Amino acid sequence: MSAGNSESIWPKIRDTPVPAGAVHIWWLLQAGFVIKSPSGVMVCIDPYLTDSVITSYGVARGYPAPLSADETEFDAIMATHPHDDHIDPETLIPFSKHAKTRYLGPFSVIKLARAGGFYGDRTTTLNRGDEVMVGDIKVQAVAARHMFGPEPTPDATGYIITVGKWRIYHSGDTEYDATIVDDTEGRVDISLICINGITGNMDTKEAAFLAWRQGTKLAVPMHFGLWAENVEGQDDATLDLDEFTDTYKKLEPNGKVAIPTLGVPIEMR
């Protein structure tokens, strides 16, 4: 992982063409990703780009944000649930100033987006089973279970994002749950899956098991790379990327794992 570079990766995301039949996936640290289609349509999921969690939890980010809300031109932003490291409150007004950008998510997310400047028809509420098109990208909400004690989020969702032949699952924050298997088994080519094992999330082994149950072609661990190593509580986190890889490959010997890296897209053709 390369997480110390303060140079914005937005120009690379904006200017790098995606070949026909392909998809590019760019990591923003933590659970943040940008997905870009061959037509240039871009959706951004769970971007955390400021230090707003200092206010809510007293925790500072350990690495610079890889881009800013002011410079982006996304077709849609979506959040899986309303925790600050997934719908960053300090980015909402800057994101809303881009006229073409829409906000997608469950109601708990949408009410925050509306308060942050996404008025009128610029928001779409997505509950489990709902879907919407963003240009040539299809977004469908699927099950998640994130009942983290201090701030339970009963309407949290995951997403399946379809770009051409590629079906990309984003887990958001979630524990392992059979309903997620019901919604995603046999429907996923690329699985972006949380592994940190604390604050109501799957650990490395549970995440590997879910990716195996989904039958994914590529497993991508996420929900790491944001906080400084000495943050209280991180000692209990399951952030061993080798453990995730080893567990997944024991379940699926031919399975592939990609560890996301800032500034380098995951390219599927």
N, C-alpha and C positions, 0 to 999 in steps of 0.2 A: 504493500500500500504506500502510495505517495500522498501525504496529506499536508505537507508544510508549504506548498507553493501558494503565494498570495495573488499571483497573476490570474486574471479572469479567464475562464475557459469558454465564456460566451461566444467570442468570435469563432472559435473552433466549431462549436456546436452549430452556430448559424451558417457558417461557410462551407462546412464539410458536406459534400453531396452524398446521398444514399442511393446506391444502385437499384435498378428495378429488381423487384423480388426480394429485397433485403430489408433489414431494419437496423437502426443504430440506437444503442442504449447507453446513455452517459450517466455516471454516478456523481452525486452532489454531496457525498458523505451521509452518514446515518441511514435514513430510509428514503432519501431524496434521489429521484431519477428523472431524466428527460428521455422521452422516446420520440424518435424522428422517423417519418415515413419517406419513401422515395419522392413523393410530391412536395416534400418540405414541411408538411404539417407536423407540429410539435406539441406534445402534451407533457406536463411536468407534474410529478407526483410527490407529495409530502416534502416540499422544499423548506429547509430550515437554514436561513441565510443571515441571521443577525445574532445578537446576544440576549434575546428577550427572555430566555430561560433563567437568566440571573434574577429577573424580577419575580418569576413564578416559583422557582425552586432554589435560587441562590447558587446555580451552577453555571460556570463560564465555559464556553466552547474552547477546545484545546487547539483548534486549527482554524486558519482563516476561511471565510466563505469562498467557494470557488467562482461565484458570480453574484450579481446583485439584482434585486427586483427592478431597479430603475432602468437597467440596460436591456432587459429581456423583451422578446416579442412572441410569447407563447400563444398558441391558439386556445389552449385551455390549461388550467391548473386544477388539480384535484387533491383533496386530502382524504385520508382514510378515517380520521377521527379528530376531535378538537383539541388534543394536547398540543402545547406550544411548539414542541419540536417536530410537529407534523403540519400544523397550520400556524405558521409564524405570524403572530399578530402585528409585528412591526413591518411586515412586507405587504400587508393587504392593500393599504392606500397606494403605495408605489406600483404594485401590480395592477391595480384598478385603473391607473392612468393610461394603460395601453388599451385603446378602444376595442381592439378585436378580441381581447382575452376574456374567456368565460371561466366561471368557477363551478366545479362539480363536486358533489359529495353528499353524505347523509345530512339530515336536517340540522344536526348539531354543528356541522361545518358551515352549512349555507347561511345560517343566521349570523355567524361571525363574518362571513364574506360580505353579506349585505351591509352589515354595520361598517365594514371597511371600504365601502364604495362601489361594490358590485350590485348596481341597482337594476330594477326591471327584469328584462329577459336575459340578463347576463349570468344568471345562475340556473343550475339544474339540480334538483334534488334526486339523489340516487339511493334507493334502498335495495336490499338483497333481491336480485332477479331483474332489477331495472337496467335498461341499457340506453345509450345515446350515441349518436355519431358526431365526431368532431372531424370535419373534412372526410378523409378516407380512413380514419381510425375509429374503430368501434370500442366503446368502453362499457363493460357490464360489471355491476356490483355483485359480489359474492360474499358468502358468510365469513365472519370473523368473530372472535370472542376475546374482548379486551376489558375485563371487569377489574382492572387494577384498583386496589382498595381505596387510596386517597381520592381518585378521580375515575370512577367507573364510567365507561362509554358504551351504553347498551346498544346504540345504533352504529357502532364501528363496522366498517366494511373492508373487504379486500377487493381487488379488481382483476378482471381478465381484460387485457387490452389487445385487440386484434389488429395487426398491420399486415395486410395481404395474407400470406399463408402462415404467418407467425402469431402465436397466441402466448401472450406474456402475462404471467400471474404476478401480482404485487400483494404481499401478505398484509402490508401495514403492520400494526402491532397486534399480535394475537397469540393466544395459547393454542395448543393442538386441540382440534375438535372434529368429531366425525362429520359434522355438517359441512366443514370445509372440504373434506374428502368427497362428500356427496356432490358439492358444487363444482369441483375442479378435476376429479379423477378422469383421466383420458382426454382432458380438454386443454392441456398446458404443454407448450414447447419450451418455454423459458420460465424458470421459477425464481423470482426475486423474493427472498425469504428471510425473515428475522431470526437471529440466532443467539441473542444476548442472554436469554434465560432468566432475566430479572424484570421487575416492574410489569408483570403480566404478559410475558412473551415466551415463545418456544426457546428451548435451549438447543445446542448444536445437534444433539442426537434426535430430538423431536422434529427439528426442521429437516434433517436428512431423511427421516422416516416419511414425513409428509411429501417431500420432493419425490421419493421413491413411489409412494402411493399414487401420486399424480401422473407418473410415467413421463416426466419431463425429459427433454433432450439435453437441457443445460440447467444446472443448478447454480444459483448465484447467491451466496450469503450476504446479508446486509444487516443494518442496524448496529454499526460499529464505526469507528474512525472519527468521531466527533469530539468526545470529551477527553480531557487530559487524563493521563494514566492514573493519577492520584486522586481522582474524584471519589468521594465517599460512596460506598456501595458497589463500586466496580470490581472489587475483589471477589464478589460473588457472581459476577457475570461470566457467561460461557462464551468467551471470545476467541477460543482456540480454532483458527481456521483450518488447521491440519486435522483436528478432531472431526470437524464437519465433513471435510473431504474424505477422510478415511472411513467414517461411518457410512457415508453415502455410497462409496465405491464397494464396500462390503455388501451392501444391499443390492447394488446395481453395478457389477464389475465393468460393464461397458459405458457406464455413465460418465458424463463430462461435468466438470466444475470450473467456473470462471470466478476468480477473485477480482472484484471491481477495483479499478485504479483511476484516480482523478486524471482527467484530461485525455484518457484513452477510451474510445467507445468500444463497447461490446458489439461486434458486428456479426450478424447472422444473415447468411445468404441462401 
